[in-house]
Amino acid sequence: MITGKKAKTAFRLSFSYIALVILTIFCAYPALWVLMSSFRTGDALFSDKIIPTSYTISHYIMLFDKHPFGVWYGNTLKISIASMILGTILTLLTGYAFSVFRFTGRKNLMSILLVLGLFPGFMSMIAIYILLNQMNLLNTHTAVVIVYAAGAPLYFLFAKSYFDTIPKSLVEAARIDGAGHMPIFFRIVLPLSTPLIVFTSLMTFTGAFTDFIFAKLVLRSPEKKTLAVGLFDMIGDRFSTEFTTFAAGCVLAAVPVTILFILMQRFLVEGLTAGADKG
């Protein structure tokens, strides 16, 4: 009986490891291909070998000499950081309000927000475009930041679930001492919410950093473009052959997001799992 259980456990573990290895190969192979292509001589991505026979860094140099890659990078970082800060604040305040306050229509409002979050963002692009046009915000980074930050509060369910795990005795003790909701939020709740803050910040930053559709719709001037829009336009022309240069741009674009996820991985996992038993 014990031997049979051990055999089943070993089989499940072996199957899990095999599935993880296969999944890793499927995920890592395209990224490795792009990385190697960025150092490959010539302009074509196609090659019969993933490891190039000769290496060059001319594609990285060409990004800055021939294209305003530095401007695109700066615009993307500015938009992403601003969206991250504003979006994180809105998400935390929304989650705290749903966790602490009990008001009429609370559950219905939560359900409505959840349903709205199920719809793809591009379904509202035309309406947003018309609103931005009426507000004279087209072709501005402010418009992009506002829209990205406004979409961040849809993570409110994670925030609400996390705030539900914070001991209510701490909040009640602060209220007895005369503290209001804002002092309690900033002095007690936020210091205990580091994993949640990291998770929300990373998700908002990554979403703004990698978005293409909305940025392409709103930003038109060359000096206003983000990385995604600039790189797409670089190879969007039918006569363009700068595919290895495009690969170099993709590698550089992936650097900040990769570093952030590696450094904040522990907090990210805690932010995802905390509050899973409540809500």
Contacts in CASP RR format, 6 or more apart in sequence:
PFRMAT RR
TARGET T0000
AUTHOR 0000-0000-0000
METHOD contacts of the structure
MODEL  1
MITGKKAKTAFRLSFSYIALVILTIFCAYPALWVLMSSFRTGDALFSDKI
IPTSYTISHYIMLFDKHPFGVWYGNTLKISIASMILGTILTLLTGYAFSV
FRFTGRKNLMSILLVLGLFPGFMSMIAIYILLNQMNLLNTHTAVVIVYAA
GAPLYFLFAKSYFDTIPKSLVEAARIDGAGHMPIFFRIVLPLSTPLIVFT
SLMTFTGAFTDFIFAKLVLRSPEKKTLAVGLFDMIGDRFSTEFTTFAAGC
VLAAVPVTILFILMQRFLVEGLTAGADKG
29 50 0 8 1.000
31 254 0 8 1.000
32 50 0 8 1.000
33 45 0 8 1.000
33 50 0 8 1.000
34 247 0 8 1.000
34 250 0 8 1.000
34 251 0 8 1.000
35 247 0 8 1.000
35 251 0 8 1.000
36 50 0 8 1.000
36 51 0 8 1.000
36 52 0 8 1.000
37 45 0 8 1.000
37 47 0 8 1.000
37 52 0 8 1.000
37 243 0 8 1.000
37 244 0 8 1.000
37 247 0 8 1.000
38 59 0 8 1.000
38 60 0 8 1.000
38 244 0 8 1.000
38 247 0 8 1.000
38 248 0 8 1.000
38 249 0 8 1.000
38 250 0 8 1.000
38 251 0 8 1.000
39 52 0 8 1.000
39 55 0 8 1.000
39 56 0 8 1.000
39 57 0 8 1.000
39 59 0 8 1.000
40 47 0 8 1.000
40 52 0 8 1.000
40 54 0 8 1.000
40 55 0 8 1.000
40 56 0 8 1.000
40 244 0 8 1.000
41 52 0 8 1.000
41 54 0 8 1.000
41 55 0 8 1.000
41 56 0 8 1.000
42 244 0 8 1.000
43 241 0 8 1.000
43 242 0 8 1.000
43 243 0 8 1.000
43 244 0 8 1.000
43 245 0 8 1.000
44 241 0 8 1.000
44 243 0 8 1.000
44 244 0 8 1.000
45 243 0 8 1.000
45 244 0 8 1.000
45 247 0 8 1.000
59 244 0 8 1.000
59 245 0 8 1.000
59 247 0 8 1.000
59 248 0 8 1.000
60 248 0 8 1.000
60 249 0 8 1.000
60 252 0 8 1.000
62 242 0 8 1.000
62 245 0 8 1.000
62 248 0 8 1.000
63 69 0 8 1.000
63 245 0 8 1.000
63 248 0 8 1.000
63 249 0 8 1.000
63 252 0 8 1.000
64 70 0 8 1.000
66 245 0 8 1.000
67 230 0 8 1.000
67 234 0 8 1.000
67 245 0 8 1.000
68 222 0 8 1.000
68 223 0 8 1.000
69 249 0 8 1.000
69 252 0 8 1.000
71 223 0 8 1.000
71 225 0 8 1.000
72 225 0 8 1.000
72 226 0 8 1.000
72 227 0 8 1.000
72 229 0 8 1.000
72 230 0 8 1.000
72 231 0 8 1.000
73 227 0 8 1.000
73 252 0 8 1.000
73 253 0 8 1.000
75 141 0 8 1.000
75 224 0 8 1.000
75 225 0 8 1.000
75 226 0 8 1.000
75 227 0 8 1.000
76 209 0 8 1.000
76 226 0 8 1.000
76 227 0 8 1.000
76 228 0 8 1.000
76 253 0 8 1.000
77 209 0 8 1.000
77 256 0 8 1.000
78 141 0 8 1.000
79 141 0 8 1.000
79 144 0 8 1.000
79 145 0 8 1.000
79 148 0 8 1.000
79 208 0 8 1.000
79 215 0 8 1.000
79 226 0 8 1.000
80 205 0 8 1.000
80 207 0 8 1.000
80 208 0 8 1.000
80 209 0 8 1.000
81 205 0 8 1.000
82 141 0 8 1.000
82 145 0 8 1.000
82 149 0 8 1.000
83 144 0 8 1.000
83 145 0 8 1.000
83 148 0 8 1.000
83 149 0 8 1.000
83 152 0 8 1.000
83 204 0 8 1.000
83 205 0 8 1.000
83 208 0 8 1.000
84 201 0 8 1.000
84 204 0 8 1.000
84 205 0 8 1.000
84 208 0 8 1.000
86 145 0 8 1.000
86 149 0 8 1.000
86 152 0 8 1.000
87 148 0 8 1.000
87 149 0 8 1.000
87 150 0 8 1.000
87 151 0 8 1.000
87 152 0 8 1.000
87 153 0 8 1.000
87 200 0 8 1.000
87 204 0 8 1.000
88 152 0 8 1.000
88 197 0 8 1.000
88 200 0 8 1.000
88 201 0 8 1.000
88 204 0 8 1.000
90 149 0 8 1.000
90 150 0 8 1.000
90 152 0 8 1.000
90 153 0 8 1.000
91 152 0 8 1.000
91 153 0 8 1.000
91 155 0 8 1.000
91 156 0 8 1.000
91 159 0 8 1.000
91 200 0 8 1.000
91 204 0 8 1.000
92 159 0 8 1.000
92 185 0 8 1.000
92 190 0 8 1.000
92 193 0 8 1.000
92 196 0 8 1.000
92 197 0 8 1.000
92 200 0 8 1.000
93 185 0 8 1.000
94 153 0 8 1.000
94 156 0 8 1.000
94 159 0 8 1.000
94 160 0 8 1.000
95 156 0 8 1.000
95 159 0 8 1.000
95 160 0 8 1.000
95 163 0 8 1.000
96 159 0 8 1.000
96 160 0 8 1.000
96 163 0 8 1.000
96 185 0 8 1.000
96 189 0 8 1.000
98 106 0 8 1.000
98 110 0 8 1.000
98 156 0 8 1.000
98 160 0 8 1.000
99 159 0 8 1.000
99 160 0 8 1.000
99 163 0 8 1.000
99 164 0 8 1.000
100 163 0 8 1.000
100 171 0 8 1.000
100 181 0 8 1.000
110 157 0 8 1.000
110 160 0 8 1.000
113 153 0 8 1.000
113 154 0 8 1.000
113 156 0 8 1.000
114 157 0 8 1.000
116 154 0 8 1.000
117 154 0 8 1.000
122 213 0 8 1.000
122 214 0 8 1.000
125 213 0 8 1.000
125 214 0 8 1.000
125 217 0 8 1.000
128 147 0 8 1.000
128 214 0 8 1.000
129 138 0 8 1.000
129 217 0 8 1.000
129 218 0 8 1.000
132 138 0 8 1.000
132 143 0 8 1.000
132 218 0 8 1.000
135 143 0 8 1.000
137 143 0 8 1.000
137 146 0 8 1.000
138 218 0 8 1.000
138 220 0 8 1.000
139 218 0 8 1.000
139 219 0 8 1.000
139 220 0 8 1.000
139 221 0 8 1.000
139 224 0 8 1.000
140 218 0 8 1.000
140 224 0 8 1.000
141 219 0 8 1.000
141 224 0 8 1.000
143 218 0 8 1.000
144 208 0 8 1.000
144 214 0 8 1.000
144 215 0 8 1.000
144 218 0 8 1.000
144 219 0 8 1.000
144 226 0 8 1.000
145 208 0 8 1.000
147 214 0 8 1.000
148 204 0 8 1.000
148 207 0 8 1.000
148 208 0 8 1.000
148 211 0 8 1.000
148 214 0 8 1.000
149 204 0 8 1.000
152 200 0 8 1.000
152 203 0 8 1.000
152 204 0 8 1.000
155 199 0 8 1.000
155 200 0 8 1.000
155 203 0 8 1.000
155 204 0 8 1.000
157 279 0 8 1.000
158 196 0 8 1.000
158 199 0 8 1.000
158 200 0 8 1.000
158 271 0 8 1.000
158 272 0 8 1.000
159 196 0 8 1.000
159 200 0 8 1.000
160 279 0 8 1.000
161 274 0 8 1.000
161 275 0 8 1.000
161 276 0 8 1.000
161 278 0 8 1.000
161 279 0 8 1.000
162 193 0 8 1.000
162 195 0 8 1.000
162 196 0 8 1.000
162 271 0 8 1.000
162 274 0 8 1.000
162 275 0 8 1.000
163 189 0 8 1.000
163 193 0 8 1.000
163 196 0 8 1.000
164 275 0 8 1.000
164 278 0 8 1.000
164 279 0 8 1.000
165 274 0 8 1.000
165 275 0 8 1.000
165 278 0 8 1.000
166 189 0 8 1.000
166 192 0 8 1.000
166 193 0 8 1.000
170 188 0 8 1.000
170 192 0 8 1.000
171 184 0 8 1.000
171 188 0 8 1.000
171 189 0 8 1.000
174 180 0 8 1.000
174 183 0 8 1.000
174 184 0 8 1.000
174 187 0 8 1.000
174 188 0 8 1.000
175 184 0 8 1.000
179 187 0 8 1.000
179 188 0 8 1.000
190 197 0 8 1.000
194 267 0 8 1.000
195 267 0 8 1.000
195 268 0 8 1.000
195 270 0 8 1.000
195 271 0 8 1.000
195 274 0 8 1.000
196 271 0 8 1.000
196 274 0 8 1.000
198 264 0 8 1.000
198 267 0 8 1.000
198 268 0 8 1.000
198 271 0 8 1.000
199 267 0 8 1.000
199 268 0 8 1.000
199 270 0 8 1.000
199 271 0 8 1.000
199 272 0 8 1.000
202 260 0 8 1.000
202 261 0 8 1.000
202 264 0 8 1.000
202 268 0 8 1.000
205 257 0 8 1.000
205 260 0 8 1.000
206 257 0 8 1.000
206 260 0 8 1.000
209 227 0 8 1.000
209 253 0 8 1.000
209 256 0 8 1.000
209 257 0 8 1.000
210 228 0 8 1.000
210 257 0 8 1.000
211 226 0 8 1.000
211 228 0 8 1.000
212 228 0 8 1.000
212 229 0 8 1.000
212 232 0 8 1.000
215 225 0 8 1.000
215 226 0 8 1.000
215 228 0 8 1.000
215 229 0 8 1.000
216 228 0 8 1.000
216 229 0 8 1.000
216 232 0 8 1.000
219 225 0 8 1.000
219 226 0 8 1.000
219 229 0 8 1.000
225 233 0 8 1.000
227 249 0 8 1.000
227 253 0 8 1.000
228 253 0 8 1.000
231 246 0 8 1.000
231 249 0 8 1.000
231 250 0 8 1.000
231 253 0 8 1.000
234 240 0 8 1.000
234 242 0 8 1.000
234 245 0 8 1.000
234 246 0 8 1.000
235 242 0 8 1.000
235 243 0 8 1.000
235 246 0 8 1.000
261 268 0 8 1.000
END
